[in-house]
């Protein structure tokens, strides 16, 4: 006998990592909602060096 129930989909939100110095949207992440805002040191192609990137929602 086959199961006919639907699988529960996990909620995932799309967030952007924005460079603090230039304001460019350089990275896109998908993660579970909740938790603290991300602040990561990532590469900024415009400045050609690593800078702080903060989370921003759509």
C-alpha positions as CSV (number, residue, x, y, z in Angstrom):
1,X,0.0,0.0,0.0
2,X,1.4,3.4,-1.0
3,X,1.5,6.4,1.2
4,X,-0.6,9.2,0.0
5,X,0.3,11.9,2.5
6,X,2.2,15.0,1.6
7,X,5.6,15.6,2.9
8,X,6.0,18.6,5.1
9,X,8.2,21.2,3.3
10,X,10.8,23.0,5.4
11,X,10.5,26.7,5.5
12,X,13.6,28.4,4.0
13,X,14.2,32.1,3.6
14,X,16.5,33.8,1.1
15,X,18.8,36.4,2.5
16,X,21.5,38.6,0.9
17,X,24.9,39.4,2.2
18,X,25.6,43.1,1.6
19,X,29.0,44.7,1.8
20,X,29.2,47.3,4.5
21,X,31.6,49.5,2.6
22,X,30.1,49.5,-0.9
23,X,26.5,48.4,-0.3
24,X,26.8,45.8,-3.1
25,X,24.7,42.6,-2.9
26,X,27.5,40.1,-3.4
27,X,26.1,36.8,-1.9
28,X,22.8,35.0,-1.7
29,X,22.1,32.4,1.0
30,X,19.1,30.2,1.8
31,X,18.6,29.4,5.5
32,X,16.1,28.5,8.1
33,X,14.3,31.5,9.6
34,X,15.2,32.7,13.1
35,X,18.5,33.1,14.8
36,X,20.9,36.0,14.8
37,X,21.7,38.3,11.9
38,X,24.8,37.1,10.1
39,X,27.9,39.2,9.9
40,X,30.7,37.6,7.9
41,X,34.0,38.6,6.4
42,X,33.6,37.8,2.7
43,X,35.4,38.8,-0.5
44,X,34.2,42.0,-2.2
45,X,35.0,41.9,-5.9
46,X,34.7,45.7,-6.4
47,X,37.3,46.4,-3.7
48,X,39.2,43.2,-4.4
49,X,39.6,42.4,-0.7
50,X,37.8,40.9,2.2
51,X,35.3,43.2,4.0
52,X,32.4,42.7,6.5
53,X,29.1,41.6,4.9
54,X,25.8,41.9,6.8
55,X,22.6,40.0,6.3
56,X,19.7,41.8,4.6
57,X,16.3,40.3,3.8
58,X,14.6,40.8,0.4
